[in-house]
Amino acid sequence: MSTLARALIFAGLGLVALGGLVWLVGRTGLPLGNLPGDFSWQSESGNTRVYVPLTTMLLVSLLLTLLVNLLGRFFG
């Protein structure tokens, strides 16, 4: 049971850290979410809006992949 508790604590701390990082990035004024390649469609009546941040998702995925690989080299 202690292994499960430890895993849940680390998962919670990871989510708090990720939330803090998202909050900090939002306050820096970086144009994430408004990059070229982030698509947005709105219906003519204005009732429906679809937003697909394709470029932002690719950039975040690339950065997280590099970070995980670097951490794996140092701690693995």
LOKELO-24331 format. One record per atom (N, C-alpha, C): x, z, y; residue number from 0; atom name; residue in three letters. Coordinates in pm, 1 decimal, always signed. Example, Ala and Ser with C-alpha at 12.3 -4.5 7.8 and 13.67 -1.06 7.14 Angstrom:
LOKELO-24331
+----------+----------+----------+-----+------+-----+
|       px |       pz |       py |   n | atom | res |
+----------+----------+----------+-----+------+-----+
|  +1319.0 |   +780.0 |   -569.0 |   0 |    N | ALA |
|  +1230.0 |   +780.0 |   -450.0 |   0 |   CA | ALA |
|  +1320.0 |   +780.0 |   -330.0 |   0 |    C | ALA |
|  +1285.0 |   +708.0 |   -225.0 |   1 |    N | SER |
|  +1367.0 |   +714.0 |   -106.0 |   1 |   CA | SER |
|  +1290.0 |   +787.0 |     +3.0 |   1 |    C | SER |
+----------+----------+----------+-----+------+-----+
//
This chain:
LOKELO-24331
+----------+----------+----------+-----+------+-----+
|       px |       pz |       py |   n | atom | res |
+----------+----------+----------+-----+------+-----+
|    +80.9 |     +0.0 |   -119.5 |   0 |    N | MET |
|     +0.0 |     +0.0 |     +0.0 |   0 |   CA | MET |
|    +85.8 |     +0.0 |   +126.8 |   0 |    C | MET |
|   +204.3 |    +57.7 |   +121.8 |   1 |    N | SER |
|   +288.7 |    +62.0 |   +240.4 |   1 |   CA | SER |
|   +338.6 |    -77.9 |   +279.0 |   1 |    C | SER |
|   +355.1 |   -166.5 |   +182.0 |   2 |    N | THR |
|   +398.4 |   -303.6 |   +212.0 |   2 |   CA | THR |
|   +290.5 |   -377.0 |   +290.6 |   2 |    C | THR |
|   +165.1 |   -359.3 |   +250.5 |   3 |    N | LEU |
|    +53.9 |   -422.6 |   +322.7 |   3 |   CA | LEU |
|    +43.2 |   -366.7 |   +464.1 |   3 |    C | LEU |
|    +57.1 |   -236.0 |   +477.5 |   4 |    N | ALA |
|    +50.0 |   -174.2 |   +609.9 |   4 |   CA | ALA |
|   +161.8 |   -225.9 |   +699.6 |   4 |    C | ALA |
|   +280.9 |   -236.3 |   +645.9 |   5 |    N | ARG |
|   +394.7 |   -286.3 |   +723.5 |   5 |   CA | ARG |
|   +371.0 |   -431.6 |   +765.1 |   5 |    C | ARG |
|   +318.8 |   -512.2 |   +675.5 |   6 |    N | ALA |
|   +291.2 |   -652.4 |   +707.0 |   6 |   CA | ALA |
|   +186.0 |   -663.7 |   +816.8 |   6 |    C | ALA |
|    +82.5 |   -580.4 |   +810.3 |   7 |    N | LEU |
|    -21.1 |   -583.5 |   +913.2 |   7 |   CA | LEU |
|    +32.5 |   -537.6 |  +1049.0 |   7 |    C | LEU |
|   +119.3 |   -438.5 |  +1048.4 |   8 |    N | ILE |
|   +178.7 |   -392.5 |  +1174.0 |   8 |   CA | ILE |
|   +264.1 |   -502.1 |  +1236.1 |   8 |    C | ILE |
|   +347.9 |   -567.6 |  +1154.6 |   9 |    N | PHE |
|   +431.8 |   -675.0 |  +1207.5 |   9 |   CA | PHE |
|   +348.6 |   -793.8 |  +1253.7 |   9 |    C | PHE |
|   +240.5 |   -825.3 |  +1182.0 |  10 |    N | ALA |
|   +153.1 |   -934.2 |  +1224.1 |  10 |   CA | ALA |
|    +86.8 |   -900.6 |  +1357.9 |  10 |    C | ALA |
|    +44.0 |   -775.5 |  +1374.0 |  11 |    N | GLY |
|    -16.3 |   -733.2 |  +1500.5 |  11 |   CA | GLY |
|    +82.5 |   -737.9 |  +1614.9 |  11 |    C | GLY |
|   +204.2 |   -690.2 |  +1591.5 |  12 |    N | LEU |
|   +307.2 |   -695.4 |  +1695.7 |  12 |   CA | LEU |
|   +342.9 |   -839.7 |  +1731.1 |  12 |    C | LEU |
|   +344.2 |   -925.8 |  +1629.9 |  13 |    N | GLY |
|   +370.2 |  -1067.3 |  +1655.2 |  13 |   CA | GLY |
|   +261.5 |  -1130.1 |  +1741.7 |  13 |    C | GLY |
|   +135.9 |  -1094.7 |  +1715.9 |  14 |    N | LEU |
|    +26.6 |  -1148.2 |  +1796.6 |  14 |   CA | LEU |
|    +32.8 |  -1095.9 |  +1940.1 |  14 |    C | LEU |
|    +70.0 |   -969.5 |  +1955.7 |  15 |    N | VAL |
|    +84.9 |   -914.7 |  +2090.8 |  15 |   CA | VAL |
|   +197.3 |   -987.3 |  +2164.8 |  15 |    C | VAL |
|   +309.5 |  -1010.9 |  +2097.0 |  16 |    N | ALA |
|   +421.0 |  -1082.2 |  +2159.1 |  16 |   CA | ALA |
|   +381.1 |  -1224.8 |  +2194.4 |  16 |    C | ALA |
|   +310.1 |  -1291.5 |  +2105.4 |  17 |    N | LEU |
|   +265.2 |  -1428.1 |  +2132.8 |  17 |   CA | LEU |
|   +167.8 |  -1431.0 |  +2250.1 |  17 |    C | LEU |
|    +77.3 |  -1334.8 |  +2255.9 |  18 |    N | GLY |
|    -15.6 |  -1326.5 |  +2368.8 |  18 |   CA | GLY |
|    +56.7 |  -1303.5 |  +2500.1 |  18 |    C | GLY |
|   +158.4 |  -1217.6 |  +2497.7 |  19 |    N | GLY |
|   +237.7 |  -1194.1 |  +2618.5 |  19 |   CA | GLY |
|   +312.5 |  -1318.6 |  +2661.8 |  19 |    C | GLY |
|   +364.6 |  -1392.6 |  +2564.6 |  20 |    N | LEU |
|   +436.0 |  -1515.9 |  +2596.4 |  20 |   CA | LEU |
|   +342.3 |  -1619.2 |  +2658.0 |  20 |    C | LEU |
|   +223.6 |  -1633.3 |  +2602.0 |  21 |    N | VAL |
|   +125.4 |  -1727.5 |  +2657.5 |  21 |   CA | VAL |
|    +86.7 |  -1685.2 |  +2798.9 |  21 |    C | VAL |
|    +69.9 |  -1556.6 |  +2820.1 |  22 |    N | TRP |
|    +35.5 |  -1505.9 |  +2952.6 |  22 |   CA | TRP |
|   +147.3 |  -1536.2 |  +3052.8 |  22 |    C | TRP |
|   +272.6 |  -1512.4 |  +3012.1 |  23 |    N | LEU |
|   +385.1 |  -1538.7 |  +3101.6 |  23 |   CA | LEU |
|   +399.5 |  -1686.7 |  +3133.5 |  23 |    C | LEU |
|   +382.7 |  -1772.5 |  +3034.4 |  24 |    N | VAL |
|   +393.1 |  -1917.1 |  +3057.7 |  24 |   CA | VAL |
|   +282.5 |  -1962.7 |  +3152.1 |  24 |    C | VAL |
|   +164.6 |  -1904.2 |  +3138.6 |  25 |    N | GLY |
|    +54.3 |  -1939.5 |  +3227.5 |  25 |   CA | GLY |
|    +80.5 |  -1899.5 |  +3371.9 |  25 |    C | GLY |
|   +156.3 |  -1793.6 |  +3391.7 |  26 |    N | ARG |
|   +184.5 |  -1745.3 |  +3527.5 |  26 |   CA | ARG |
|   +302.1 |  -1817.4 |  +3592.3 |  26 |    C | ARG |
|   +383.0 |  -1888.5 |  +3514.2 |  27 |    N | THR |
|   +498.6 |  -1957.1 |  +3571.2 |  27 |   CA | THR |
|   +461.7 |  -2086.8 |  +3641.3 |  27 |    C | THR |
|   +346.1 |  -2140.4 |  +3613.4 |  28 |    N | GLY |
|   +305.1 |  -2264.0 |  +3678.1 |  28 |   CA | GLY |
|   +353.5 |  -2388.0 |  +3605.4 |  28 |    C | GLY |
|   +401.7 |  -2372.4 |  +3481.3 |  29 |    N | LEU |
|   +441.8 |  -2490.5 |  +3404.1 |  29 |   CA | LEU |
|   +319.5 |  -2577.2 |  +3378.6 |  29 |    C | LEU |
|   +337.2 |  -2708.0 |  +3375.2 |  30 |    N | PRO |
|   +220.9 |  -2796.2 |  +3362.3 |  30 |   CA | PRO |
|   +169.4 |  -2810.9 |  +3218.9 |  30 |    C | PRO |
|   +192.3 |  -2710.8 |  +3132.3 |  31 |    N | LEU |
|   +141.5 |  -2722.0 |  +2995.6 |  31 |   CA | LEU |
|     -9.9 |  -2735.8 |  +2998.7 |  31 |    C | LEU |
|    -61.1 |  -2832.5 |  +2926.5 |  32 |    N | GLY |
|   -203.0 |  -2861.0 |  +2927.7 |  32 |   CA | GLY |
|   -239.5 |  -2973.8 |  +3022.0 |  32 |    C | GLY |
|   -146.9 |  -3013.0 |  +3107.2 |  33 |    N | ASN |
|   -170.7 |  -3123.7 |  +3200.5 |  33 |   CA | ASN |
|    -62.0 |  -3228.9 |  +3189.9 |  33 |    C | ASN |
|     -1.2 |  -3240.5 |  +3074.1 |  34 |    N | LEU |
|   +105.9 |  -3337.1 |  +3053.8 |  34 |   CA | LEU |
|    +49.2 |  -3475.6 |  +3025.9 |  34 |    C | LEU |
|   +127.3 |  -3581.2 |  +3048.4 |  35 |    N | PRO |
|    +83.4 |  -3714.6 |  +3007.6 |  35 |   CA | PRO |
|    +65.4 |  -3716.3 |  +2855.8 |  35 |    C | PRO |
|    -44.4 |  -3764.9 |  +2810.6 |  36 |    N | GLY |
|    -73.5 |  -3765.6 |  +2668.0 |  36 |   CA | GLY |
|   -171.2 |  -3656.3 |  +2628.1 |  36 |    C | GLY |
|   -209.3 |  -3569.6 |  +2719.9 |  37 |    N | ASP |
|   -315.8 |  -3472.1 |  +2697.3 |  37 |   CA | ASP |
|   -446.0 |  -3539.4 |  +2739.6 |  37 |    C | ASP |
|   -532.1 |  -3563.8 |  +2642.6 |  38 |    N | PHE |
|   -651.6 |  -3644.1 |  +2665.9 |  38 |   CA | PHE |
|   -772.0 |  -3556.4 |  +2697.2 |  38 |    C | PHE |
|   -856.5 |  -3605.6 |  +2787.3 |  39 |    N | SER |
|   -978.1 |  -3535.7 |  +2824.8 |  39 |   CA | SER |
|  -1089.7 |  -3638.4 |  +2844.1 |  39 |    C | SER |
|  -1201.5 |  -3614.3 |  +2779.5 |  40 |    N | TRP |
|  -1319.0 |  -3700.5 |  +2794.8 |  40 |   CA | TRP |
|  -1435.9 |  -3614.9 |  +2838.8 |  40 |    C | TRP |
|  -1516.3 |  -3670.4 |  +2930.4 |  41 |    N | GLN |
|  -1636.1 |  -3601.8 |  +2974.9 |  41 |   CA | GLN |
|  -1751.7 |  -3699.8 |  +2972.0 |  41 |    C | GLN |
|  -1867.5 |  -3653.3 |  +2923.6 |  42 |    N | SER |
|  -1983.4 |  -3741.4 |  +2916.8 |  42 |   CA | SER |
|  -2032.1 |  -3773.4 |  +3058.3 |  42 |    C | SER |
|  -2106.7 |  -3879.6 |  +3068.9 |  43 |    N | GLU |
|  -2156.1 |  -3921.0 |  +3200.2 |  43 |   CA | GLU |
|  -2248.3 |  -3817.3 |  +3261.5 |  43 |    C | GLU |
|  -2322.9 |  -3747.5 |  +3176.3 |  44 |    N | SER |
|  -2413.0 |  -3645.1 |  +3229.0 |  44 |   CA | SER |
|  -2338.1 |  -3517.4 |  +3264.9 |  44 |    C | SER |
|  -2215.5 |  -3504.1 |  +3215.1 |  45 |    N | GLY |
|  -2134.8 |  -3387.3 |  +3247.8 |  45 |   CA | GLY |
|  -2159.7 |  -3267.8 |  +3157.9 |  45 |    C | GLY |
|  -2244.1 |  -3285.6 |  +3055.9 |  46 |    N | ASN |
|  -2277.2 |  -3173.5 |  +2967.5 |  46 |   CA | ASN |
|  -2171.9 |  -3148.9 |  +2860.2 |  46 |    C | ASN |
|  -2098.0 |  -3252.3 |  +2824.4 |  47 |    N | THR |
|  -2002.0 |  -3240.9 |  +2714.6 |  47 |   CA | THR |
|  -1863.2 |  -3279.3 |  +2763.5 |  47 |    C | THR |
|  -1766.1 |  -3196.7 |  +2726.0 |  48 |    N | ARG |
|  -1627.6 |  -3226.9 |  +2759.7 |  48 |   CA | ARG |
|  -1542.2 |  -3202.0 |  +2636.8 |  48 |    C | ARG |
|  -1454.6 |  -3298.0 |  +2605.0 |  49 |    N | VAL |
|  -1363.7 |  -3287.1 |  +2491.5 |  49 |   CA | VAL |
|  -1222.1 |  -3294.2 |  +2547.0 |  49 |    C | VAL |
|  -1140.7 |  -3196.4 |  +2507.7 |  50 |    N | TYR |
|  -1003.6 |  -3188.2 |  +2556.6 |  50 |   CA | TYR |
|   -910.2 |  -3181.1 |  +2437.1 |  50 |    C | TYR |
|   -814.3 |  -3275.0 |  +2428.9 |  51 |    N | VAL |
|   -717.9 |  -3280.4 |  +2319.4 |  51 |   CA | VAL |
|   -577.1 |  -3278.4 |  +2380.7 |  51 |    C | VAL |
|   -511.8 |  -3160.3 |  +2380.3 |  52 |    N | PRO |
|   -377.9 |  -3150.3 |  +2440.9 |  52 |   CA | PRO |
|   -269.2 |  -3197.2 |  +2344.1 |  52 |    C | PRO |
|   -266.4 |  -3325.1 |  +2313.6 |  53 |    N | LEU |
|   -177.3 |  -3380.6 |  +2211.7 |  53 |   CA | LEU |
|    -30.0 |  -3359.4 |  +2246.0 |  53 |    C | LEU |
|    +11.7 |  -3395.2 |  +2365.8 |  54 |    N | THR |
|   +152.0 |  -3380.4 |  +2404.7 |  54 |   CA | THR |
|   +192.5 |  -3234.0 |  +2409.3 |  54 |    C | THR |
|   +105.8 |  -3149.0 |  +2460.2 |  55 |    N | THR |
|   +135.0 |  -3005.9 |  +2465.2 |  55 |   CA | THR |
|   +151.1 |  -2949.3 |  +2324.8 |  55 |    C | THR |
|    +63.3 |  -2989.2 |  +2232.5 |  56 |    N | MET |
|    +73.9 |  -2940.9 |  +2094.4 |  56 |   CA | MET |
|   +204.6 |  -2985.3 |  +2030.6 |  56 |    C | MET |
|   +245.4 |  -3109.4 |  +2053.3 |  57 |    N | LEU |
|   +370.7 |  -3158.7 |  +1997.0 |  57 |   CA | LEU |
|   +491.3 |  -3085.3 |  +2054.6 |  57 |    C | LEU |
|   +489.8 |  -3060.5 |  +2184.7 |  58 |    N | LEU |
|   +599.7 |  -2990.4 |  +2250.0 |  58 |   CA | LEU |
|   +610.2 |  -2845.5 |  +2200.7 |  58 |    C | LEU |
|   +498.7 |  -2776.2 |  +2192.6 |  59 |    N | VAL |
|   +499.0 |  -2637.7 |  +2143.2 |  59 |   CA | VAL |
|   +542.1 |  -2633.7 |  +1997.1 |  59 |    C | VAL |
|   +496.6 |  -2728.2 |  +1916.9 |  60 |    N | SER |
|   +536.7 |  -2733.5 |  +1776.8 |  60 |   CA | SER |
|   +686.3 |  -2755.9 |  +1762.9 |  60 |    C | SER |
|   +742.2 |  -2845.3 |  +1843.0 |  61 |    N | LEU |
|   +885.7 |  -2871.0 |  +1839.8 |  61 |   CA | LEU |
|   +965.0 |  -2746.5 |  +1878.6 |  61 |    C | LEU |
|   +924.4 |  -2679.7 |  +1985.5 |  62 |    N | LEU |
|   +994.1 |  -2559.4 |  +2030.0 |  62 |   CA | LEU |
|   +985.6 |  -2447.1 |  +1926.5 |  62 |    C | LEU |
|   +869.0 |  -2427.1 |  +1866.9 |  63 |    N | LEU |
|   +854.9 |  -2323.1 |  +1764.7 |  63 |   CA | LEU |
|   +934.5 |  -2355.9 |  +1639.5 |  63 |    C | LEU |
|   +941.2 |  -2483.1 |  +1602.0 |  64 |    N | THR |
|  +1020.5 |  -2523.5 |  +1486.2 |  64 |   CA | THR |
|  +1168.3 |  -2495.4 |  +1510.6 |  64 |    C | THR |
|  +1216.9 |  -2530.1 |  +1628.9 |  65 |    N | LEU |
|  +1356.4 |  -2501.6 |  +1662.5 |  65 |   CA | LEU |
|  +1383.8 |  -2351.4 |  +1662.7 |  65 |    C | LEU |
|  +1293.1 |  -2273.5 |  +1717.9 |  66 |    N | LEU |
|  +1310.0 |  -2128.6 |  +1722.5 |  66 |   CA | LEU |
|  +1313.6 |  -2067.7 |  +1582.7 |  66 |    C | LEU |
|  +1222.2 |  -2108.4 |  +1496.1 |  67 |    N | VAL |
|  +1218.5 |  -2055.5 |  +1359.2 |  67 |   CA | VAL |
|  +1344.0 |  -2096.1 |  +1283.2 |  67 |    C | VAL |
|  +1391.2 |  -2218.5 |  +1301.0 |  68 |    N | ASN |
|  +1513.1 |  -2261.7 |  +1233.4 |  68 |   CA | ASN |
|  +1635.3 |  -2184.4 |  +1282.5 |  68 |    C | ASN |
|  +1644.2 |  -2160.6 |  +1413.2 |  69 |    N | LEU |
|  +1754.8 |  -2082.3 |  +1466.0 |  69 |   CA | LEU |
|  +1751.5 |  -1938.6 |  +1414.2 |  69 |    C | LEU |
|  +1633.5 |  -1878.8 |  +1412.9 |  70 |    N | LEU |
|  +1621.7 |  -1742.8 |  +1360.5 |  70 |   CA | LEU |
|  +1654.5 |  -1738.5 |  +1211.1 |  70 |    C | LEU |
|  +1617.1 |  -1841.1 |  +1138.8 |  71 |    N | GLY |
|  +1648.1 |  -1848.4 |   +996.5 |  71 |   CA | GLY |
|  +1797.5 |  -1859.0 |   +969.9 |  71 |    C | GLY |
|  +1868.6 |  -1927.4 |  +1056.3 |  72 |    N | ARG |
|  +2014.1 |  -1939.2 |  +1041.0 |  72 |   CA | ARG |
|  +2084.7 |  -1807.1 |  +1070.9 |  72 |    C | ARG |
|  +2035.2 |  -1735.2 |  +1170.4 |  73 |    N | PHE |
|  +2101.0 |  -1610.3 |  +1208.4 |  73 |   CA | PHE |
|  +2063.9 |  -1493.3 |  +1117.5 |  73 |    C | PHE |
|  +1940.1 |  -1488.5 |  +1071.2 |  74 |    N | PHE |
|  +1893.7 |  -1375.5 |   +992.5 |  74 |   CA | PHE |
|  +1867.7 |  -1408.1 |   +846.8 |  74 |    C | PHE |
|  +1890.9 |  -1533.1 |   +807.4 |  75 |    N | GLY |
|  +1857.5 |  -1574.8 |   +671.3 |  75 |   CA | GLY |
|  +1970.3 |  -1579.0 |   +575.8 |  75 |    C | GLY |
+----------+----------+----------+-----+------+-----+
//
